[in-house]
């Protein structure tokens, strides 16, 4: 049981900072600006459910899927980091929504529920960094000596994933209360700041994957012949 508890705390500590539900809630708030509280809670429920299945599939099948398609984790980080950076840059440079909300004859916006999986679940909530961490944790289960230890490790990891998913729902569903607390100006500042952090996170993921790819190319290059 001590081993299972340690696994639970390890998985929770590894995933929570990468997912960052409180910080992601501000980005969620910016992308669902203008939606009703009921729509936002329904969307938060779908994002939490999608995040649970993404984390679970990454834990169970992530390494197998990457091996089947021949995708390395550095390539996953480069592609996902690029998507995260572009999403953060787009949110950072969005114009003020006040004029579009004030005009009654403007065309209707896209249904927020259509964004439940992309981009709110993947890559903004459970992005490539999270998937890479969970895949690494899933690979670590193979080091257990007995099948009983492996089952306990999986159950502990599953419990940590459930806790993360519930935290995502709570933070996203009640993000409007943060909006009321900060006010329009404070919310806009917080959303822009979170978008900048999201952009920096995408660049960091992109840099990490690119650095690993560059090191692999350098190490694979044949040594130059002596003159």
N, C-alpha and C positions, 0 to 999 in steps of 0.2 A: 504493500500500500504506500510505503514511503517513496518507492520508485515511481508509482503512478502519480502521486502528488507532485513529485519533482518534475515529471514530464508535463503535467498540467500547467505548472507555473512556468516552465521553460517555454512551452508553446505559446502561452498567453503573453509572456514577456517579449517573445520574438515577433509575434504578429501585431500586437496592439499598437506599438509605436509606428509601424509601417502603415497600417490602416488608418490610424489616428481618427477615430470617429468624431471627437469634438471639433477638430480642425476641418475635417471633410464636411461636417454639417454646415459650415459657413459657405463652402463652395456649393453644396446642395441648395442652400438658401438662395444663392445668387442665380443658379440655373433654373430654379422654380419660382422666380420672382413673379408675382401676379397670380399664382395659383391659390386656390382657397385652402384653408387649413385642413378640410376633409380630404381634398385631393392630395395635399402634401403628405398626410398621414398614410393614405393608401399607397402612395408612391414609396414612402419610407418602408412600408411593410414589404413591398415587392423587392426593393433594393436589398433589404435585410435577407429575404428569402433567397434571392439570386446570389448574394454574397456567400451565404451558407453553402450552397451547392457548388459554387466556384472553389471555395476553400476545401470542401470535402473531396471534390474530384481531383483537385491538385494534390491533396494528401494521398489519395488512393491510386490515381491513374496518371498523375502529372509526368512522372519520369518515363512511364511507358509510352505516353502520347508523344513526348518530345523525341524519344528514341525512334518511334515508328516513323515520324516525319523527318527525322534527321536534323532536328532543331536543337542547337546548344543553348544553354542558359545565357551566355553572353549575347547571343543573337536575340533572344527573348527580351533581354534588358534593353538592348539598343532600340528594337522596334517599339517596345512599350514605353520606354523613356521618351522617344520622339512623340508618341501620341499624347502622353501626359504633358509634355512641354508645350505642344501646340494648343491643347485644351486650356492650359493655364494662361498662355499668351492671349488667346481669344477672349477669355473671361476678363483678363486684365485690361484689355483695350476696348471693351464694349462701351458704347456710348451710354449716356444716362437714360434710364428707362422711364423717367418721369414724363417726358413728352409723349412717348408712345402709349403710356398708360392713360394720359389725359385726353388723347384724341379718341373720340368715340367712333369715328368712321374709319379707323385703321383696320387692315385685314386681320383676321384672327390668327393668333400665334399657334405654333405646333402644339398638339396635345402633350402635356407634360408626362402622361403615362407611357407615351411611346419612348421616352428616354430612360425607362426603368433599367434596362440592361446596358445599353450604350447611350451615353457615356457615363451614366451615374454609377452603375455597378462596375463595369470594366471600361476604361481603366482607372476611373477616378477613385473608387472605393477599394476594390481588390485588384490593383494594377499588377504590372510585371514584377515589381519588387516584392509584393506580397506572395505572388505565385512562386517566385524563385525561392523565397524563404520556406514556404510550405512544402515545396518539392524536396528541398534539402532536409527538412524535418522528416518527411516520409521516407527518404533514403536512409536516414539514421535508424529507422526501426529495424532494418535488416541486421543490425549489429547485436541484437538481443540474443541471448543464449538459448532460451526456450520459447516455445509457442505461447505459453501462458504469459510470459513477460511481454511478448509482442502484442497479445490481445489487450492486456492491461494498458500498455502504451497507447494503443489505438483508441481505447475508450477514454483515456485521459486527454488525448489530443482532440477527440470528438467533443468532449465536454468544453474544452477551451474554445473550439470553433463556435459552439452554441453560445457561449458567453459573449464572444466577439459579435456575433450576429444580433443578439439581443441589445447589446450596447449600440450598435449601428442604428437599430430601429428607434431606440429611445432618443438618441441624439438627433436623428434626422426628423423624427415625428414632431419634436418640440423645438425645432429650430426657429419657428415663428415667435416663440417667447423671447428668444435672444434678440430677434428683430424689434419687438416691442420694447425690450429693455434698453437697447442701444439707440433706438430712434432711427429715422431715415438716414441722417448724415453719418452716424456711428456705424450703422449696418453697411453702408456703402464703403466706408473706410475699412471695416473688418473684412468685407468680401474682397476688396482689391488687395489687401494685405495677404489674405489666404490664397488668392490667385497668384500673387507673386511667389509665395512659398511653394505653391504647386508647380509653377514654372521652374523654380530652382530645383525642386525634387526631380522633375522630369529630366533636367539637364544633368543632375547628379547620377541618375539611373543610366542615362545615355552615356555619360563619361565612364562609369564603372564597366558597362558592357563593352564599350569601345576600347578601353584600356586592356581588358582581358583578351579581346580579339587581337589587338596589336601585339601584346606579349606572346600570344600563340604563334603569330606570323614570324616574329623575330626569332623565337626559339626553333621554329621549324625550318628557317632559312639555312641552307648549307653553308658551312664556313668557307670564306674566300681562300683561294689557293695562294700559297706563299709565292712571293715574287723571287 
